[in-house]
């Protein structure tokens, strides 16, 4: 089973006096006659190498599918007199979006059957799904390639017919004005950055540009207040933001600035109407003078800083992650000691309380809350052993009702499993949390196989949530663990700050410290630890594998951002400029260039014994281009000093998020688990 041999056409580049040679530069050219055949040959090699696991893959797939209630329905969301929900049908890969009018006992109306939409396509993902304020029209968008370039269509919900309106090259955001004839949407530039907002009036061919963001560090998206009074353009880079607004009643008016942008200052806005139905207040969550964010109230008529009234002050150990406004109440999601807390504040009585959660490690957050004038708050909850649960919480009586807990078929009993929350000490003394789960009966003797997951970028938190597919590992004696490393916001905003730019390597040393702690405390051993990360988590996989290949027995790297320095040196690539404030601009600073070069996985592959590695990518991925993992694979093979396989699998019809259908997604998971089980057993 000899792997394909990548041709070498060295490409030299000199930056800050450093001449670098990239031997696999040619892979960036999809029109090169060897590129697609090379990727296809890699797929054949991977399939051949994993052929002996086909029965195991099939068994894993059947196990995972057998835990899913295939014919299922979501908890309906009430909006005005309608109840909106999605349902799935056994044997069909995609959701069916529906509603009922007046009551849950009313006849069902199918709004969009994604299975019909996907017919004839290898990939299908719905982006926007926006029903007009009068509930008569549906504006939705769809991507058939996986490149995240969506086309908007409009459907009459009375007749079921598609209108003539069709808008290509759009992004996820879409919001209706109150007139039911106008909506706003975002379009992409050549680097696939959402950078312009247009106003569209039904039946009119020429749309009106209402905002253009020229600064390539920034992206734009739309949102609407829960009060339905205002539409926002949210303009943001990784560290700076600005919000512009118009009344939904006046869609042809000019967007106004809430607060002019200030470098390194972030804010977002929610709205509370006045008691007399007037403009009321904006509630502004901001890190202006507060690294962990604070909440201020500002009059809509003049929201400038002199008119601010502080509602929630900054606290060094608590990060305010989101603010939601309801009639007379403000609901905040706050992170304290790595866990989300949901707080409800009564604006009239000046009292507040938090929703209590029963477990020591969990994932919680607000659910679908379409109504503004309500006492009911929907939230979602799960843990490593508790399946996803949807609750309605009465903010007045402080009581909750479980609306649904995701069924896990096959006799799953959470009492058969145990969770722990541990802390590993990083090289600089910082304590890094680890969440882990295993089946009861597990013995800490260093012999158990383990899957250790990490991400650690963009301030994205990886909470301890439930996934039924992991049971296939746990029931085979595996331990599943999450390393809550810096770069994410698992411990708050400062956790992110201490894992980006010139502190990025903290992400890698944190992860290694977690693995070392788990070995030292005999949860597993180096030969028995498999590690997994996707996207920026793939950057993590590449970096820690270069640093400590002896610490891991197998690696699964999904759509990995492993050619990070070369990508950062090319501003024409999607997302490059927008990530300068997360990773740095190596062309602007020799210090940043040297620092990024010191950890970029592709740059730091050297002759050594690497563990077995399975690398996956998507040909149409706009976030991490396919050539990054392809080049990394070729370079790893050229420097591998033992017989461990380095495998590459390219999905030739998808993008960053893998297959769009739920059955194909399970097959991809089964393949990854089969690879791990084949390397380390149970």
Secondary structure as GFF3:
##gff-version 3
##sequence-region A 1 682
A	DSSP	beta_strand	11	15	.	.	.	ID=ss1
A	DSSP	beta_strand	18	22	.	.	.	ID=ss2
A	DSSP	three_ten_helix	25	28	.	.	.	ID=ss3
A	DSSP	alpha_helix	35	49	.	.	.	ID=ss4
A	DSSP	three_ten_helix	51	53	.	.	.	ID=ss5
A	DSSP	alpha_helix	54	66	.	.	.	ID=ss6
A	DSSP	beta_strand	72	73	.	.	.	ID=ss7
A	DSSP	beta_strand	77	79	.	.	.	ID=ss8
A	DSSP	beta_strand	82	88	.	.	.	ID=ss9
A	DSSP	beta_strand	96	101	.	.	.	ID=ss10
A	DSSP	beta_strand	108	113	.	.	.	ID=ss11
A	DSSP	alpha_helix	114	118	.	.	.	ID=ss12
A	DSSP	beta_strand	125	131	.	.	.	ID=ss13
A	DSSP	beta_strand	137	143	.	.	.	ID=ss14
A	DSSP	beta_strand	150	156	.	.	.	ID=ss15
A	DSSP	beta_strand	162	176	.	.	.	ID=ss16
A	DSSP	beta_strand	182	188	.	.	.	ID=ss17
A	DSSP	beta_strand	194	201	.	.	.	ID=ss18
A	DSSP	beta_strand	208	212	.	.	.	ID=ss19
A	DSSP	beta_strand	219	224	.	.	.	ID=ss20
A	DSSP	beta_strand	230	236	.	.	.	ID=ss21
A	DSSP	beta_strand	241	247	.	.	.	ID=ss22
A	DSSP	beta_strand	256	259	.	.	.	ID=ss23
A	DSSP	beta_strand	267	272	.	.	.	ID=ss24
A	DSSP	beta_strand	281	286	.	.	.	ID=ss25
A	DSSP	beta_strand	294	299	.	.	.	ID=ss26
A	DSSP	three_ten_helix	305	307	.	.	.	ID=ss27
A	DSSP	beta_strand	309	312	.	.	.	ID=ss28
A	DSSP	beta_strand	318	326	.	.	.	ID=ss29
A	DSSP	beta_strand	329	336	.	.	.	ID=ss30
A	DSSP	beta_strand	339	346	.	.	.	ID=ss31
A	DSSP	beta_strand	351	354	.	.	.	ID=ss32
A	DSSP	beta_strand	363	366	.	.	.	ID=ss33
A	DSSP	beta_strand	376	382	.	.	.	ID=ss34
A	DSSP	beta_strand	389	394	.	.	.	ID=ss35
A	DSSP	beta_strand	399	405	.	.	.	ID=ss36
A	DSSP	three_ten_helix	414	416	.	.	.	ID=ss37
A	DSSP	beta_strand	417	425	.	.	.	ID=ss38
A	DSSP	beta_strand	431	439	.	.	.	ID=ss39
A	DSSP	beta_strand	450	453	.	.	.	ID=ss40
A	DSSP	three_ten_helix	468	470	.	.	.	ID=ss41
A	DSSP	alpha_helix	471	474	.	.	.	ID=ss42
A	DSSP	beta_strand	479	483	.	.	.	ID=ss43
A	DSSP	alpha_helix	493	497	.	.	.	ID=ss44
A	DSSP	three_ten_helix	501	503	.	.	.	ID=ss45
A	DSSP	alpha_helix	505	520	.	.	.	ID=ss46
A	DSSP	three_ten_helix	526	528	.	.	.	ID=ss47
A	DSSP	beta_strand	529	534	.	.	.	ID=ss48
A	DSSP	alpha_helix	536	547	.	.	.	ID=ss49
A	DSSP	three_ten_helix	549	551	.	.	.	ID=ss50
A	DSSP	beta_strand	554	558	.	.	.	ID=ss51
A	DSSP	alpha_helix	564	568	.	.	.	ID=ss52
A	DSSP	three_ten_helix	577	579	.	.	.	ID=ss53
A	DSSP	alpha_helix	590	599	.	.	.	ID=ss54
A	DSSP	beta_strand	612	618	.	.	.	ID=ss55
A	DSSP	alpha_helix	626	639	.	.	.	ID=ss56
A	DSSP	beta_strand	646	651	.	.	.	ID=ss57
A	DSSP	alpha_helix	662	680	.	.	.	ID=ss58
###
